[in-house]
């Protein structure tokens, strides 16, 4: 267990969230916030990936077809 220093206003907001969501402790709130942050980052990366594909004129389906072709070529070469 570690202790971290928080500004009073952040502490109050965390306590409010804890009570609002009926969690046992603030660690559960922080864990949920971290998971939401990871999900948002993943969504942003997905959107960036889609934009890059669209800029190249490809779709995800096109990329999958190309990767399958490459895997087949490698498999034929090795086996």
ZALOMI-336499 format. One record per residue: residue in three letters; x, y, z of N, C-alpha, C in turn; residue number from 1. Coordinates in steps of 0.001 Angstrom, whole numbers. Each point is the difference from the previous one (the first is absolute). Last residue first. Layout:
  code   n.east  n.north     n.up  ca.east  ca.north    ca.up   c.east  c.north     c.up  pos
   ALA        X        Y        Z        X         Y        Z        X        Y        Z  NUM
...
end
This chain:
  code   n.east  n.north     n.up  ca.east  ca.north    ca.up   c.east  c.north     c.up  pos
   UNK     7587   -24027   -45883     -485     -1378       84     -197     -510    -1388   79
   UNK     1716     4390      674      574      -750     1109     -421    -1462        0   78
   UNK    -1642     3070    -3298     1448        78      -50      635     -904     1064   77
   UNK    -4687      554     -142      442      -776    -1162     1520      -25      -92   76
   UNK    -1932     2670     3361     -248     -1413      275      481     -870    -1157   75
   UNK      163     4658     -573     1008      -443      980     -156    -1474      298   74
   UNK    -3206     1956    -2765     1291       -11     -681     1106     -496      933   73
   UNK    -4300      642     1800       13     -1156     -889     1336     -112     -726   72
   UNK     -729     3780     2686      145     -1197      834       57    -1257     -864   71
   UNK     -873     4069    -2190     1378       -33      485      236    -1251      848   70
   UNK    -4369      807    -1457      844      -331    -1141     1462     -118      433   69
   UNK    -3083     1504     3166     -204     -1420     -271      899     -455    -1150   68
   UNK     -111     4558     1031      755      -742     1018     -158    -1504     -206   67
   UNK    -2428     2898    -2831     1446       109     -254      797     -827     1001   66
   UNK    -4648      296      656      292      -782    -1210     1493       24     -303   65
   UNK    -1522     2696     3534      -61     -1417      360      302     -894    -1197   64
   UNK     -327     4620     -732     1195      -296      788       31    -1475      387   63
   UNK    -3849     1625    -2152     1136       -29     -923     1293     -390      726   62
   UNK    -3828      693     2631     -143     -1228     -779     1166     -148     -985   61
   UNK     -415     3970     2436      510     -1070      854      -69    -1333     -742   60
   UNK      468     4057    -3174     -932      -291     1080      634    -1084      861   59
   UNK     2160     4046    -3532     -250     -1392      389    -1108      -75     1037   58
   UNK     2303     3942    -2011    -1015      -562     -880     -309    -1451      298   57
   UNK     2922     3282     2306      674      -834     -991     -984     -610     -990   56
   UNK    -1659     2555     3537      884       904     -739      751     -756    -1099   55
   UNK    -2651    -2419     3039     -837       720     -963      852      934     -858   54
   UNK     2124    -2259     3537     -405      -943    -1045     -797      711    -1085   53
   UNK     1119     2494     3756     1197      -277     -800     -310     -971    -1130   52
   UNK    -3402      905     3091      267      1183     -824     1209     -216     -893   51
   UNK    -1048    -3333     3173     -996        36    -1085      232     1180     -928   50
   UNK     2703     -278     3839      326     -1081     -929     -967        0    -1184   49
   UNK     -895     2942     3521     1176       454     -742      404    -1037    -1047   48
   UNK    -3418    -1178     2951     -465      1041     -918     1154      522     -849   47
   UNK     1046    -3041     3389     -785      -662    -1050     -465     1007    -1041   46
   UNK     2123     1647     3833      968      -654     -881     -710     -716    -1146   45
   UNK    -2693     1919     3315      675      1053     -763     1015     -599     -970   44
   UNK    -2174    -2914     2999     -939       517    -1013      651     1063     -871   43
   UNK     2477    -1608     3662     -128     -1033    -1031     -932      462    -1115   42
   UNK      415     2741     3771     1245        30     -774      -57    -1017    -1137   41
   UNK    -3560        6     3045      -27      1203     -842     1252       93     -864   40
   UNK     -199    -3476     3164     -984      -213    -1062      -56     1195     -952   39
   UNK     2710      368     3829      570      -967     -943     -946     -245    -1177   38
   UNK    -1558     2690     3523     1060       696     -730      617     -929    -1051   37
   UNK    -3112    -1820     2968     -664       872     -978     1023      750     -842   36
   UNK     1650    -2599     3539     -539      -852    -1065     -704      829    -1072   35
   UNK     1506     2259     3830     1147      -464     -797     -475     -865    -1159   34
   UNK    -3193     1390     3119      460      1140     -804     1175     -390     -894   33
   UNK    -1582    -3169     3105     -969       193    -1082      426     1150     -912   32
   UNK     2568     -730     3854      175     -1113     -932     -945      139    -1191   31
   UNK     -478     3030     3528     1219       293     -771      250    -1098    -1021   30
   UNK    -3540     -661     2967     -299      1129     -893     1203      293     -885   29
   UNK      535    -3189     3360     -876      -526    -1041     -357     1085    -1017   28
   UNK     2460     1219     3824      844      -779     -920     -844     -581    -1140   27
   UNK    -1955     2266     3713      387       877    -1099      870     -750    -1012   26
   UNK    -3595    -2784     2926     1126       905      270      360      791    -1259   25
   UNK    -3930    -2793      312      530      -210     1345     1115      986      340   24
   UNK    -4142     1207    -3410     1203      -835       27      515     -100     1429   23
   UNK    -3967     2388    -2407     -110      -999     1074     1165     -990      -24   22
   UNK     -941     4116    -2681       41     -1316     -641      -30    -1153     1005   21
   UNK     -117     4554     1507     -974       -67    -1085      -74    -1391     -618   20
   UNK     3295      979     3312    -1342       -63      570    -1058     -173    -1078   19
   UNK     4431      573    -1419      -83     -1223      810    -1408     -165      572   18
   UNK     1035     3994    -2251     -172     -1128     -926     -155    -1318      754   17
   UNK      964     3803     2589    -1336       125     -590     -278    -1167     -954   16
   UNK     4302      359     1766     -931      -429     1037    -1428       48     -545   15
   UNK     3311     1724    -2760      114     -1455       98     -947     -561     1051   14
   UNK      298     4668     -439     -636      -580    -1187       51    -1524       34   13
   UNK     2263     2367     3379    -1452       136      150     -742     -614    -1181   12
   UNK     4698      191     -231     -424      -936     1037    -1518       38      171   11
   UNK     1955     3177    -2790       10     -1321     -643     -481    -1055      999   10
   UNK      550     4343     1664    -1132       -43     -926      -84    -1365     -705    9
   UNK     3710      930     2926    -1266      -172      726    -1195     -150     -947    8
   UNK     4846    -1536    -1685     -609      1271      384    -1378     -268      624    7
   UNK     3618    -3818      430     -942       547     -963     -451     1378      460    6
   UNK     3985    -4235      880     -539      1304      385     -878      526    -1124    5
   UNK     1140    -5290     1515      299      1067     -946     -644     1288      498    4
   UNK     1663    -5319     1775     -738      1226      250      400     1027    -1042    3
   UNK      -58    -5761      170      746      1255     -110     -922     1167      292    2
   UNK      465    -5791      649     -851      1172        0      896     1234        0    1
end
